């Protein structure tokens, strides 16, 4: 797979790599393996770049986890 960067922005490149790895792998553990980092490192990047995970099409059971993550993001700001 080839990724095309629009500019030399390192943050944008890191975000794009994370988003593409998550979309390709389907799980945080597998995406982290693709990127060669730990799942904890990937989770930090998901929070840092405010990547929506799991996707909005997730089941209702996953929405509670997403809401808890959103609450944690708001309190961290």
PDB file of N, CA, C and O in Angstrom:
ATOM      1  N   UNK A   1       0.846  -1.179   0.000  1.00  0.00           N
ATOM      2  CA  UNK A   1       0.000   0.000   0.000  1.00  0.00           C
ATOM      3  C   UNK A   1       0.890   1.240   0.000  1.00  0.00           C
ATOM      4  O   UNK A   1       1.883   1.306   0.724  1.00  0.00           O
ATOM      5  N   UNK A   2       0.527   2.199  -0.805  1.00  0.00           N
ATOM      6  CA  UNK A   2       1.256   3.465  -0.860  1.00  0.00           C
ATOM      7  C   UNK A   2       0.403   4.553  -0.237  1.00  0.00           C
ATOM      8  O   UNK A   2      -0.801   4.636  -0.475  1.00  0.00           O
ATOM      9  N   UNK A   3       1.051   5.383   0.565  1.00  0.00           N
ATOM     10  CA  UNK A   3       0.386   6.549   1.141  1.00  0.00           C
ATOM     11  C   UNK A   3       0.975   7.791   0.510  1.00  0.00           C
ATOM     12  O   UNK A   3       2.189   7.894   0.335  1.00  0.00           O
ATOM     13  N   UNK A   4       0.117   8.730   0.171  1.00  0.00           N
ATOM     14  CA  UNK A   4       0.564   9.975  -0.438  1.00  0.00           C
ATOM     15  C   UNK A   4       0.379  11.091   0.580  1.00  0.00           C
ATOM     16  O   UNK A   4      -0.728  11.333   1.061  1.00  0.00           O
ATOM     17  N   UNK A   5       1.474  11.764   0.901  1.00  0.00           N
ATOM     18  CA  UNK A   5       1.437  12.882   1.840  1.00  0.00           C
ATOM     19  C   UNK A   5       1.242  14.179   1.068  1.00  0.00           C
ATOM     20  O   UNK A   5       1.869  14.399   0.032  1.00  0.00           O
ATOM     21  N   UNK A   6       0.372  15.028   1.581  1.00  0.00           N
ATOM     22  CA  UNK A   6       0.103  16.299   0.907  1.00  0.00           C
ATOM     23  C   UNK A   6       1.178  17.340   1.190  1.00  0.00           C
ATOM     24  O   UNK A   6       1.377  18.260   0.397  1.00  0.00           O
ATOM     25  N   UNK A   7       1.873  17.197   2.323  1.00  0.00           N
ATOM     26  CA  UNK A   7       2.946  18.131   2.665  1.00  0.00           C
ATOM     27  C   UNK A   7       3.928  17.411   3.597  1.00  0.00           C
ATOM     28  O   UNK A   7       3.837  16.197   3.776  1.00  0.00           O
ATOM     29  N   UNK A   8       4.851  18.148   4.181  1.00  0.00           N
ATOM     30  CA  UNK A   8       5.883  17.572   5.035  1.00  0.00           C
ATOM     31  C   UNK A   8       5.514  17.645   6.519  1.00  0.00           C
ATOM     32  O   UNK A   8       6.397  17.590   7.375  1.00  0.00           O
ATOM     33  N   UNK A   9       4.241  17.767   6.827  1.00  0.00           N
ATOM     34  CA  UNK A   9       3.769  17.875   8.200  1.00  0.00           C
ATOM     35  C   UNK A   9       3.862  16.498   8.876  1.00  0.00           C
ATOM     36  O   UNK A   9       3.153  15.566   8.498  1.00  0.00           O
ATOM     37  N   UNK A  10       4.738  16.382   9.873  1.00  0.00           N
ATOM     38  CA  UNK A  10       4.969  15.106  10.545  1.00  0.00           C
ATOM     39  C   UNK A  10       3.740  14.636  11.315  1.00  0.00           C
ATOM     40  O   UNK A  10       3.436  13.444  11.315  1.00  0.00           O
ATOM     41  N   UNK A  11       3.032  15.547  11.968  1.00  0.00           N
ATOM     42  CA  UNK A  11       1.817  15.171  12.697  1.00  0.00           C
ATOM     43  C   UNK A  11       0.761  14.612  11.749  1.00  0.00           C
ATOM     44  O   UNK A  11       0.111  13.614  12.061  1.00  0.00           O
ATOM     45  N   UNK A  12       0.590  15.241  10.610  1.00  0.00           N
ATOM     46  CA  UNK A  12      -0.389  14.761   9.630  1.00  0.00           C
ATOM     47  C   UNK A  12       0.006  13.379   9.101  1.00  0.00           C
ATOM     48  O   UNK A  12      -0.849  12.517   8.899  1.00  0.00           O
ATOM     49  N   UNK A  13       1.308  13.178   8.881  1.00  0.00           N
ATOM     50  CA  UNK A  13       1.786  11.884   8.394  1.00  0.00           C
ATOM     51  C   UNK A  13       1.560  10.798   9.445  1.00  0.00           C
ATOM     52  O   UNK A  13       1.129   9.693   9.114  1.00  0.00           O
ATOM     53  N   UNK A  14       1.848  11.107  10.705  1.00  0.00           N
ATOM     54  CA  UNK A  14       1.647  10.141  11.783  1.00  0.00           C
ATOM     55  C   UNK A  14       0.168   9.778  11.909  1.00  0.00           C
ATOM     56  O   UNK A  14      -0.180   8.609  12.076  1.00  0.00           O
ATOM     57  N   UNK A  15      -0.702  10.796  11.828  1.00  0.00           N
ATOM     58  CA  UNK A  15      -2.144  10.552  11.927  1.00  0.00           C
ATOM     59  C   UNK A  15      -2.607   9.669  10.775  1.00  0.00           C
ATOM     60  O   UNK A  15      -3.361   8.719  10.982  1.00  0.00           O
ATOM     61  N   UNK A  16      -2.158   9.978   9.562  1.00  0.00           N
ATOM     62  CA  UNK A  16      -2.546   9.208   8.389  1.00  0.00           C
ATOM     63  C   UNK A  16      -2.105   7.750   8.522  1.00  0.00           C
ATOM     64  O   UNK A  16      -2.865   6.838   8.198  1.00  0.00           O
ATOM     65  N   UNK A  17      -0.879   7.532   8.996  1.00  0.00           N
ATOM     66  CA  UNK A  17      -0.389   6.169   9.182  1.00  0.00           C
ATOM     67  C   UNK A  17      -1.240   5.405  10.192  1.00  0.00           C
ATOM     68  O   UNK A  17      -1.565   4.238   9.974  1.00  0.00           O
ATOM     69  N   UNK A  18      -1.596   6.051  11.280  1.00  0.00           N
ATOM     70  CA  UNK A  18      -2.427   5.406  12.297  1.00  0.00           C
ATOM     71  C   UNK A  18      -3.807   5.066  11.752  1.00  0.00           C
ATOM     72  O   UNK A  18      -4.296   3.954  11.951  1.00  0.00           O
ATOM     73  N   UNK A  19      -4.433   6.010  11.071  1.00  0.00           N
ATOM     74  CA  UNK A  19      -5.765   5.795  10.512  1.00  0.00           C
ATOM     75  C   UNK A  19      -5.746   4.650   9.494  1.00  0.00           C
ATOM     76  O   UNK A  19      -6.621   3.785   9.516  1.00  0.00           O
ATOM     77  N   UNK A  20      -4.764   4.647   8.617  1.00  0.00           N
ATOM     78  CA  UNK A  20      -4.680   3.601   7.594  1.00  0.00           C
ATOM     79  C   UNK A  20      -4.384   2.239   8.204  1.00  0.00           C
ATOM     80  O   UNK A  20      -4.939   1.233   7.763  1.00  0.00           O
ATOM     81  N   UNK A  21      -3.520   2.193   9.209  1.00  0.00           N
ATOM     82  CA  UNK A  21      -3.207   0.920   9.867  1.00  0.00           C
ATOM     83  C   UNK A  21      -4.439   0.366  10.572  1.00  0.00           C
ATOM     84  O   UNK A  21      -4.708  -0.834  10.505  1.00  0.00           O
ATOM     85  N   UNK A  22      -5.190   1.235  11.250  1.00  0.00           N
ATOM     86  CA  UNK A  22      -6.417   0.800  11.930  1.00  0.00           C
ATOM     87  C   UNK A  22      -7.449   0.293  10.925  1.00  0.00           C
ATOM     88  O   UNK A  22      -8.107  -0.719  11.167  1.00  0.00           O
ATOM     89  N   UNK A  23      -7.592   0.985   9.809  1.00  0.00           N
ATOM     90  CA  UNK A  23      -8.564   0.581   8.791  1.00  0.00           C
ATOM     91  C   UNK A  23      -8.159  -0.749   8.155  1.00  0.00           C
ATOM     92  O   UNK A  23      -9.012  -1.588   7.864  1.00  0.00           O
ATOM     93  N   UNK A  24      -6.865  -0.936   7.941  1.00  0.00           N
ATOM     94  CA  UNK A  24      -6.374  -2.160   7.317  1.00  0.00           C
ATOM     95  C   UNK A  24      -6.465  -3.347   8.260  1.00  0.00           C
ATOM     96  O   UNK A  24      -6.931  -4.421   7.880  1.00  0.00           O
ATOM     97  N   UNK A  25      -6.011  -3.145   9.501  1.00  0.00           N
ATOM     98  CA  UNK A  25      -5.928  -4.241  10.461  1.00  0.00           C
ATOM     99  C   UNK A  25      -7.269  -4.543  11.123  1.00  0.00           C
ATOM    100  O   UNK A  25      -7.609  -5.707  11.334  1.00  0.00           O
ATOM    101  N   UNK A  26      -8.029  -3.505  11.449  1.00  0.00           N
ATOM    102  CA  UNK A  26      -9.317  -3.715  12.086  1.00  0.00           C
ATOM    103  C   UNK A  26      -9.293  -3.749  13.600  1.00  0.00           C
ATOM    104  O   UNK A  26     -10.346  -3.674  14.232  1.00  0.00           O
ATOM    105  N   UNK A  27      -8.107  -3.862  14.202  1.00  0.00           N
ATOM    106  CA  UNK A  27      -8.006  -3.821  15.655  1.00  0.00           C
ATOM    107  C   UNK A  27      -6.751  -3.059  16.052  1.00  0.00           C
ATOM    108  O   UNK A  27      -5.811  -2.934  15.267  1.00  0.00           O
ATOM    109  N   UNK A  28      -6.748  -2.553  17.278  1.00  0.00           N
ATOM    110  CA  UNK A  28      -5.598  -1.788  17.759  1.00  0.00           C
ATOM    111  C   UNK A  28      -4.353  -2.663  17.834  1.00  0.00           C
ATOM    112  O   UNK A  28      -3.264  -2.225  17.462  1.00  0.00           O
ATOM    113  N   UNK A  29      -4.505  -3.893  18.309  1.00  0.00           N
ATOM    114  CA  UNK A  29      -3.355  -4.796  18.453  1.00  0.00           C
ATOM    115  C   UNK A  29      -2.718  -5.077  17.092  1.00  0.00           C
ATOM    116  O   UNK A  29      -1.500  -4.979  16.942  1.00  0.00           O
ATOM    117  N   UNK A  30      -3.539  -5.426  16.107  1.00  0.00           N
ATOM    118  CA  UNK A  30      -3.015  -5.740  14.778  1.00  0.00           C
ATOM    119  C   UNK A  30      -2.449  -4.506  14.079  1.00  0.00           C
ATOM    120  O   UNK A  30      -1.440  -4.596  13.379  1.00  0.00           O
ATOM    121  N   UNK A  31      -3.096  -3.354  14.265  1.00  0.00           N
ATOM    122  CA  UNK A  31      -2.598  -2.111  13.665  1.00  0.00           C
ATOM    123  C   UNK A  31      -1.247  -1.744  14.263  1.00  0.00           C
ATOM    124  O   UNK A  31      -0.344  -1.316  13.543  1.00  0.00           O
ATOM    125  N   UNK A  32      -1.105  -1.907  15.565  1.00  0.00           N
ATOM    126  CA  UNK A  32       0.174  -1.620  16.221  1.00  0.00           C
ATOM    127  C   UNK A  32       1.265  -2.530  15.673  1.00  0.00           C
ATOM    128  O   UNK A  32       2.396  -2.089  15.467  1.00  0.00           O
ATOM    129  N   UNK A  33       0.936  -3.792  15.438  1.00  0.00           N
ATOM    130  CA  UNK A  33       1.916  -4.719  14.859  1.00  0.00           C
ATOM    131  C   UNK A  33       2.331  -4.269  13.464  1.00  0.00           C
ATOM    132  O   UNK A  33       3.510  -4.340  13.117  1.00  0.00           O
ATOM    133  N   UNK A  34       1.374  -3.805  12.660  1.00  0.00           N
ATOM    134  CA  UNK A  34       1.703  -3.292  11.327  1.00  0.00           C
ATOM    135  C   UNK A  34       2.666  -2.113  11.404  1.00  0.00           C
ATOM    136  O   UNK A  34       3.578  -1.987  10.587  1.00  0.00           O
ATOM    137  N   UNK A  35       2.448  -1.240  12.409  1.00  0.00           N
ATOM    138  CA  UNK A  35       3.267  -0.036  12.563  1.00  0.00           C
ATOM    139  C   UNK A  35       4.586  -0.301  13.284  1.00  0.00           C
ATOM    140  O   UNK A  35       5.484   0.541  13.276  1.00  0.00           O
ATOM    141  N   UNK A  36       4.699  -1.469  13.906  1.00  0.00           N
ATOM    142  CA  UNK A  36       5.924  -1.795  14.633  1.00  0.00           C
ATOM    143  C   UNK A  36       6.024  -1.083  15.979  1.00  0.00           C
ATOM    144  O   UNK A  36       7.122  -0.783  16.447  1.00  0.00           O
ATOM    145  N   UNK A  37       4.869  -0.814  16.603  1.00  0.00           N
ATOM    146  CA  UNK A  37       4.830  -0.159  17.907  1.00  0.00           C
ATOM    147  C   UNK A  37       3.930  -0.972  18.833  1.00  0.00           C
ATOM    148  O   UNK A  37       3.235  -1.884  18.387  1.00  0.00           O
ATOM    149  N   UNK A  38       3.946  -0.639  20.119  1.00  0.00           N
ATOM    150  CA  UNK A  38       3.079  -1.336  21.062  1.00  0.00           C
ATOM    151  C   UNK A  38       1.649  -0.820  20.939  1.00  0.00           C
ATOM    152  O   UNK A  38       1.411   0.259  20.396  1.00  0.00           O
ATOM    153  N   UNK A  39       0.704  -1.604  21.448  1.00  0.00           N
ATOM    154  CA  UNK A  39      -0.690  -1.143  21.407  1.00  0.00           C
ATOM    155  C   UNK A  39      -0.880   0.077  22.282  1.00  0.00           C
ATOM    156  O   UNK A  39      -1.729   0.922  21.998  1.00  0.00           O
ATOM    157  N   UNK A  40      -0.085   0.176  23.361  1.00  0.00           N
ATOM    158  CA  UNK A  40      -0.174   1.356  24.222  1.00  0.00           C
ATOM    159  C   UNK A  40       0.302   2.610  23.480  1.00  0.00           C
ATOM    160  O   UNK A  40      -0.286   3.683  23.621  1.00  0.00           O
ATOM    161  N   UNK A  41       1.361   2.466  22.698  1.00  0.00           N
ATOM    162  CA  UNK A  41       1.866   3.597  21.913  1.00  0.00           C
ATOM    163  C   UNK A  41       0.837   4.022  20.866  1.00  0.00           C
ATOM    164  O   UNK A  41       0.645   5.214  20.629  1.00  0.00           O
ATOM    165  N   UNK A  42       0.181   3.052  20.244  1.00  0.00           N
ATOM    166  CA  UNK A  42      -0.854   3.380  19.261  1.00  0.00           C
ATOM    167  C   UNK A  42      -2.039   4.053  19.941  1.00  0.00           C
ATOM    168  O   UNK A  42      -2.595   5.013  19.408  1.00  0.00           O
ATOM    169  N   UNK A  43      -2.428   3.561  21.106  1.00  0.00           N
ATOM    170  CA  UNK A  43      -3.552   4.168  21.833  1.00  0.00           C
ATOM    171  C   UNK A  43      -3.231   5.620  22.186  1.00  0.00           C
ATOM    172  O   UNK A  43      -4.108   6.479  22.095  1.00  0.00           O
ATOM    173  N   UNK A  44      -1.993   5.910  22.586  1.00  0.00           N
ATOM    174  CA  UNK A  44      -1.597   7.303  22.872  1.00  0.00           C
ATOM    175  C   UNK A  44      -1.732   8.167  21.627  1.00  0.00           C
ATOM    176  O   UNK A  44      -2.178   9.312  21.708  1.00  0.00           O
ATOM    177  N   UNK A  45      -1.349   7.625  20.480  1.00  0.00           N
ATOM    178  CA  UNK A  45      -1.461   8.383  19.231  1.00  0.00           C
ATOM    179  C   UNK A  45      -2.917   8.581  18.817  1.00  0.00           C
ATOM    180  O   UNK A  45      -3.267   9.629  18.273  1.00  0.00           O
ATOM    181  N   UNK A  46      -3.770   7.586  19.069  1.00  0.00           N
ATOM    182  CA  UNK A  46      -5.199   7.729  18.775  1.00  0.00           C
ATOM    183  C   UNK A  46      -5.764   8.891  19.584  1.00  0.00           C
ATOM    184  O   UNK A  46      -6.533   9.698  19.063  1.00  0.00           O
ATOM    185  N   UNK A  47      -5.386   8.976  20.851  1.00  0.00           N
ATOM    186  CA  UNK A  47      -5.853  10.066  21.708  1.00  0.00           C
ATOM    187  C   UNK A  47      -5.243  11.393  21.255  1.00  0.00           C
ATOM    188  O   UNK A  47      -5.946  12.398  21.148  1.00  0.00           O
ATOM    189  N   UNK A  48      -3.945  11.396  20.992  1.00  0.00           N
ATOM    190  CA  UNK A  48      -3.238  12.616  20.589  1.00  0.00           C
ATOM    191  C   UNK A  48      -3.839  13.231  19.326  1.00  0.00           C
ATOM    192  O   UNK A  48      -4.032  14.444  19.249  1.00  0.00           O
ATOM    193  N   UNK A  49      -4.127  12.396  18.353  1.00  0.00           N
ATOM    194  CA  UNK A  49      -4.635  12.887  17.071  1.00  0.00           C
ATOM    195  C   UNK A  49      -6.163  12.892  17.010  1.00  0.00           C
ATOM    196  O   UNK A  49      -6.750  13.205  15.974  1.00  0.00           O
ATOM    197  N   UNK A  50      -6.801  12.542  18.131  1.00  0.00           N
ATOM    198  CA  UNK A  50      -8.267  12.499  18.212  1.00  0.00           C
ATOM    199  C   UNK A  50      -8.880  11.673  17.091  1.00  0.00           C
ATOM    200  O   UNK A  50      -9.825  12.096  16.426  1.00  0.00           O
ATOM    201  N   UNK A  51      -8.319  10.490  16.901  1.00  0.00           N
ATOM    202  CA  UNK A  51      -8.825   9.561  15.906  1.00  0.00           C
ATOM    203  C   UNK A  51     -10.015   8.840  16.518  1.00  0.00           C
ATOM    204  O   UNK A  51      -9.922   8.299  17.620  1.00  0.00           O
ATOM    205  N   UNK A  52     -11.128   8.833  15.805  1.00  0.00           N
ATOM    206  CA  UNK A  52     -12.333   8.172  16.291  1.00  0.00           C
ATOM    207  C   UNK A  52     -12.155   6.662  16.165  1.00  0.00           C
ATOM    208  O   UNK A  52     -12.092   6.124  15.060  1.00  0.00           O
ATOM    209  N   UNK A  53     -12.074   5.985  17.308  1.00  0.00           N
ATOM    210  CA  UNK A  53     -11.925   4.535  17.298  1.00  0.00           C
ATOM    211  C   UNK A  53     -12.625   3.960  18.497  1.00  0.00           C
ATOM    212  O   UNK A  53     -12.377   4.453  19.597  1.00  0.00           O
ATOM    213  N   UNK A  54     -13.458   2.984  18.395  1.00  0.00           N
ATOM    214  CA  UNK A  54     -13.874   2.362  17.141  1.00  0.00           C
ATOM    215  C   UNK A  54     -14.718   3.305  16.295  1.00  0.00           C
ATOM    216  O   UNK A  54     -15.234   4.309  16.784  1.00  0.00           O
ATOM    217  N   UNK A  55     -14.843   2.972  15.054  1.00  0.00           N
ATOM    218  CA  UNK A  55     -15.578   3.810  14.108  1.00  0.00           C
ATOM    219  C   UNK A  55     -17.006   4.035  14.569  1.00  0.00           C
ATOM    220  O   UNK A  55     -17.525   3.259  15.371  1.00  0.00           O
ATOM    221  N   UNK A  56     -17.647   5.081  14.077  1.00  0.00           N
ATOM    222  CA  UNK A  56     -19.005   5.435  14.482  1.00  0.00           C
ATOM    223  C   UNK A  56     -20.024   4.355  14.114  1.00  0.00           C
ATOM    224  O   UNK A  56     -21.132   4.362  14.651  1.00  0.00           O
ATOM    225  N   UNK A  57     -19.686   3.440  13.227  1.00  0.00           N
ATOM    226  CA  UNK A  57     -20.591   2.359  12.848  1.00  0.00           C
ATOM    227  C   UNK A  57     -20.514   1.185  13.815  1.00  0.00           C
ATOM    228  O   UNK A  57     -21.076   0.122  13.550  1.00  0.00           O
ATOM    229  N   UNK A  58     -19.813   1.372  14.946  1.00  0.00           N
ATOM    230  CA  UNK A  58     -19.658   0.302  15.923  1.00  0.00           C
ATOM    231  C   UNK A  58     -20.990  -0.018  16.583  1.00  0.00           C
ATOM    232  O   UNK A  58     -21.942   0.759  16.511  1.00  0.00           O
ATOM    233  N   UNK A  59     -21.036  -1.169  17.220  1.00  0.00           N
ATOM    234  CA  UNK A  59     -22.279  -1.592  17.878  1.00  0.00           C
ATOM    235  C   UNK A  59     -22.557  -0.762  19.114  1.00  0.00           C
ATOM    236  O   UNK A  59     -21.686  -0.025  19.578  1.00  0.00           O
ATOM    237  N   UNK A  60     -23.756  -0.873  19.650  1.00  0.00           N
ATOM    238  CA  UNK A  60     -24.176  -0.088  20.818  1.00  0.00           C
ATOM    239  C   UNK A  60     -23.316  -0.405  22.032  1.00  0.00           C
ATOM    240  O   UNK A  60     -23.081   0.479  22.856  1.00  0.00           O
ATOM    241  N   UNK A  61     -22.841  -1.635  22.166  1.00  0.00           N
ATOM    242  CA  UNK A  61     -21.994  -2.011  23.296  1.00  0.00           C
ATOM    243  C   UNK A  61     -20.673  -1.259  23.289  1.00  0.00           C
ATOM    244  O   UNK A  61     -20.116  -0.958  24.345  1.00  0.00           O
ATOM    245  N   UNK A  62     -20.174  -0.955  22.097  1.00  0.00           N
ATOM    246  CA  UNK A  62     -18.920  -0.229  21.992  1.00  0.00           C
ATOM    247  C   UNK A  62     -19.096   1.257  22.236  1.00  0.00           C
ATOM    248  O   UNK A  62     -18.116   1.945  22.523  1.00  0.00           O
ATOM    249  N   UNK A  63     -20.311   1.777  22.132  1.00  0.00           N
ATOM    250  CA  UNK A  63     -20.521   3.208  22.302  1.00  0.00           C
ATOM    251  C   UNK A  63     -20.257   3.643  23.735  1.00  0.00           C
ATOM    252  O   UNK A  63     -19.857   4.785  23.961  1.00  0.00           O
ATOM    253  N   UNK A  64     -20.468   2.771  24.701  1.00  0.00           N
ATOM    254  CA  UNK A  64     -20.167   3.106  26.099  1.00  0.00           C
ATOM    255  C   UNK A  64     -18.673   3.326  26.267  1.00  0.00           C
ATOM    256  O   UNK A  64     -18.249   4.238  26.977  1.00  0.00           O
ATOM    257  N   UNK A  65     -17.881   2.493  25.616  1.00  0.00           N
ATOM    258  CA  UNK A  65     -16.432   2.659  25.668  1.00  0.00           C
ATOM    259  C   UNK A  65     -16.024   3.955  24.988  1.00  0.00           C
ATOM    260  O   UNK A  65     -15.157   4.672  25.488  1.00  0.00           O
ATOM    261  N   UNK A  66     -16.638   4.263  23.855  1.00  0.00           N
ATOM    262  CA  UNK A  66     -16.329   5.500  23.143  1.00  0.00           C
ATOM    263  C   UNK A  66     -16.701   6.714  23.983  1.00  0.00           C
ATOM    264  O   UNK A  66     -15.960   7.697  24.011  1.00  0.00           O
ATOM    265  N   UNK A  67     -17.845   6.656  24.669  1.00  0.00           N
ATOM    266  CA  UNK A  67     -18.249   7.765  25.527  1.00  0.00           C
ATOM    267  C   UNK A  67     -17.293   7.952  26.686  1.00  0.00           C
ATOM    268  O   UNK A  67     -16.999   9.087  27.060  1.00  0.00           O
ATOM    269  N   UNK A  68     -16.802   6.870  27.263  1.00  0.00           N
ATOM    270  CA  UNK A  68     -15.840   6.953  28.361  1.00  0.00           C
ATOM    271  C   UNK A  68     -14.546   7.592  27.859  1.00  0.00           C
ATOM    272  O   UNK A  68     -13.939   8.396  28.566  1.00  0.00           O
ATOM    273  N   UNK A  69     -14.121   7.242  26.648  1.00  0.00           N
ATOM    274  CA  UNK A  69     -12.915   7.826  26.073  1.00  0.00           C
ATOM    275  C   UNK A  69     -13.097   9.313  25.829  1.00  0.00           C
ATOM    276  O   UNK A  69     -12.186  10.104  26.071  1.00  0.00           O
ATOM    277  N   UNK A  70     -14.274   9.691  25.350  1.00  0.00           N
ATOM    278  CA  UNK A  70     -14.566  11.099  25.083  1.00  0.00           C
ATOM    279  C   UNK A  70     -14.551  11.894  26.382  1.00  0.00           C
ATOM    280  O   UNK A  70     -14.059  13.021  26.413  1.00  0.00           O
ATOM    281  N   UNK A  71     -15.081  11.321  27.442  1.00  0.00           N
ATOM    282  CA  UNK A  71     -15.080  11.992  28.745  1.00  0.00           C
ATOM    283  C   UNK A  71     -13.653  12.199  29.231  1.00  0.00           C
ATOM    284  O   UNK A  71     -13.320  13.251  29.777  1.00  0.00           O
ATOM    285  N   UNK A  72     -12.811  11.185  29.030  1.00  0.00           N
ATOM    286  CA  UNK A  72     -11.424  11.292  29.462  1.00  0.00           C
ATOM    287  C   UNK A  72     -10.703  12.384  28.680  1.00  0.00           C
ATOM    288  O   UNK A  72      -9.872  13.101  29.238  1.00  0.00           O
ATOM    289  N   UNK A  73     -11.016  12.517  27.384  1.00  0.00           N
ATOM    290  CA  UNK A  73     -10.395  13.549  26.557  1.00  0.00           C
ATOM    291  C   UNK A  73     -10.792  14.934  27.022  1.00  0.00           C
ATOM    292  O   UNK A  73      -9.962  15.842  27.046  1.00  0.00           O
ATOM    293  N   UNK A  74     -12.039  15.106  27.389  1.00  0.00           N
ATOM    294  CA  UNK A  74     -12.521  16.421  27.824  1.00  0.00           C
ATOM    295  C   UNK A  74     -11.876  16.822  29.132  1.00  0.00           C
ATOM    296  O   UNK A  74     -11.499  17.981  29.303  1.00  0.00           O
ATOM    297  N   UNK A  75     -11.740  15.885  30.060  1.00  0.00           N
ATOM    298  CA  UNK A  75     -11.138  16.227  31.352  1.00  0.00           C
ATOM    299  C   UNK A  75      -9.648  16.477  31.223  1.00  0.00           C
ATOM    300  O   UNK A  75      -9.070  17.204  32.032  1.00  0.00           O
ATOM    301  N   UNK A  76      -9.013  15.879  30.209  1.00  0.00           N
ATOM    302  CA  UNK A  76      -7.572  16.072  30.028  1.00  0.00           C
ATOM    303  C   UNK A  76      -7.244  17.454  29.476  1.00  0.00           C
ATOM    304  O   UNK A  76      -6.129  17.944  29.660  1.00  0.00           O
ATOM    305  N   UNK A  77      -8.192  18.084  28.807  1.00  0.00           N
ATOM    306  CA  UNK A  77      -7.954  19.394  28.202  1.00  0.00           C
ATOM    307  C   UNK A  77      -7.952  20.396  29.277  1.00  0.00           C
ATOM    308  O   UNK A  77      -7.769  21.585  29.013  1.00  0.00           O
TER     309      UNK A  77
END
